[in-house]
Amino acid sequence: MRNKNFYIGNTIFKNPVFLASGPAGYGIEYRGLINLEKLGAVVTKTISLMPKEGNPGTRLQETEAGLLNSVGLENVGARCFFEDKLPELLNAGAKPVVSLACEGKEEYLSLLEITSKQKKVEAVELNLSCPNVEEGGMAVGTDPKLLRWYITKAKLILGNITVLAKLTPNVENISSLAVVSERAGADGITAINTLLGMDINLESGGPVFDRVVAGLSGPAIMPVALRVVWEIAQVVRIPVIGVGGISSVEDSAKFFAAGAAAVQIGTAIFYDPGLPERIVDSLEV
Ligand SMILES: Cc1cc2nc3c(=O)[nH]c(=O)nc-3n(C[C@H](O)[C@H](O)[C@H](O)COP(=O)(O)O)c2cc1C
């Protein structure tokens, strides 16, 4: 029986079933298909300070047991998000967790300042898989020093707002980065973002994606996500939120058994939007 109020940081959630950042857009796109009010939270698509067009070329490609995406952080920008999208999501009765891009340091600090002024924002998730534009393009979350900097600044500027650190699995030792995140003040760890992959178009002989490399999600990555959640849960005290390939109630149960305090559903909502609510129902018994 996990369907009771629980805290992450200062934020109270009615249950531990969240929509993952990205596939559900700003959440409101799924209003007609998912009863958002019934979920613990909706993590919104990552927003950056300014609007972004995202990547050119192919953006989505199915694989045998998953999905490759190269969306490239397309988003409406902080101003439009806070003025238009967030109020709509709140009107739909959802509990938003706002996903923030961790891009250039200056833009990031401005994004934090704007976010800190939003009275309705209770929790954010830092997307630490964003490319580190100042130092060569590797994800921010691959470098412990940078990770510490991004999380410390968020805690400092956002005050009472709960801060989740969403880690990239494309590193050698994710547990040590989870410990760095906890020490920097993160209130929870979200794991995992997509795994790096690619595909080839056999007709052209070239890569399917303009950026060559794309992010793999869906059932194919679930064993990796489960292992990562288990590893992180051994070394931190803060809640771990498991995400990666969950496509059934049983999958979610495995994440809870591995030590997750909550789960997020991403790719599966493209073909089974009823899944998050079924997971909530499964927790009643
Ligand atoms: C189309 C698509 C867009 C995504 N966009 C974001 C995003 O904006 N921010 C983010 O932190 N993660 C993003 N993700 C990653 C998901 O939140 C999640 O971490 C990952 O897909 C693994 O979970 P899943 O297998 O349940 O989808 C995206 C994933 C997909 C498939």
PDBQT file of the ligand as one rigid body, heavy atoms in Angstrom, charges set to zero:
ROOT
HETATM    1  C1  LIG A 301      10.629  11.664 -26.910  1.00  0.00    +0.000 C 
HETATM    2  C2  LIG A 301      11.371  11.806 -25.608  1.00  0.00    +0.000 A 
HETATM    3  C3  LIG A 301      11.645  13.063 -25.118  1.00  0.00    +0.000 A 
HETATM    4  C4  LIG A 301      12.332  13.207 -23.889  1.00  0.00    +0.000 A 
HETATM    5  N1  LIG A 301      12.554  14.462 -23.412  1.00  0.00    +0.000 NA
HETATM    6  C5  LIG A 301      13.145  14.613 -22.197  1.00  0.00    +0.000 A 
HETATM    7  C6  LIG A 301      13.314  15.908 -21.637  1.00  0.00    +0.000 A 
HETATM    8  O1  LIG A 301      12.901  16.933 -22.203  1.00  0.00    +0.000 OA
HETATM    9  N2  LIG A 301      13.943  15.984 -20.430  1.00  0.00    +0.000 N 
HETATM   10  C7  LIG A 301      14.378  14.875 -19.738  1.00  0.00    +0.000 A 
HETATM   11  O2  LIG A 301      14.927  15.008 -18.635  1.00  0.00    +0.000 OA
HETATM   12  N3  LIG A 301      14.203  13.636 -20.246  1.00  0.00    +0.000 NA
HETATM   13  C8  LIG A 301      13.603  13.478 -21.446  1.00  0.00    +0.000 A 
HETATM   14  N4  LIG A 301      13.397  12.220 -21.944  1.00  0.00    +0.000 N 
HETATM   15  C9  LIG A 301      13.862  11.055 -21.176  1.00  0.00    +0.000 C 
HETATM   16  C10 LIG A 301      12.749  10.453 -20.330  1.00  0.00    +0.000 C 
HETATM   17  O3  LIG A 301      12.255  11.349 -19.357  1.00  0.00    +0.000 OA
HETATM   18  C11 LIG A 301      13.234   9.173 -19.596  1.00  0.00    +0.000 C 
HETATM   19  O4  LIG A 301      14.269   9.509 -18.704  1.00  0.00    +0.000 OA
HETATM   20  C12 LIG A 301      13.761   8.112 -20.552  1.00  0.00    +0.000 C 
HETATM   21  O5  LIG A 301      13.026   8.117 -21.764  1.00  0.00    +0.000 OA
HETATM   22  C13 LIG A 301      13.692   6.712 -19.951  1.00  0.00    +0.000 C 
HETATM   23  O6  LIG A 301      12.368   6.385 -19.563  1.00  0.00    +0.000 OA
HETATM   24  P1  LIG A 301      11.339   5.592 -20.505  1.00  0.00    +0.000 P 
HETATM   25  O7  LIG A 301      12.057   4.402 -21.048  1.00  0.00    +0.000 OA
HETATM   26  O8  LIG A 301      10.178   5.250 -19.622  1.00  0.00    +0.000 OA
HETATM   27  O9  LIG A 301      10.971   6.547 -21.601  1.00  0.00    +0.000 OA
HETATM   28  C14 LIG A 301      12.732  12.053 -23.158  1.00  0.00    +0.000 A 
HETATM   29  C15 LIG A 301      12.437  10.800 -23.680  1.00  0.00    +0.000 A 
HETATM   30  C16 LIG A 301      11.769  10.647 -24.872  1.00  0.00    +0.000 A 
HETATM   31  C17 LIG A 301      11.467   9.269 -25.391  1.00  0.00    +0.000 C 
ENDROOT
TORSDOF 0
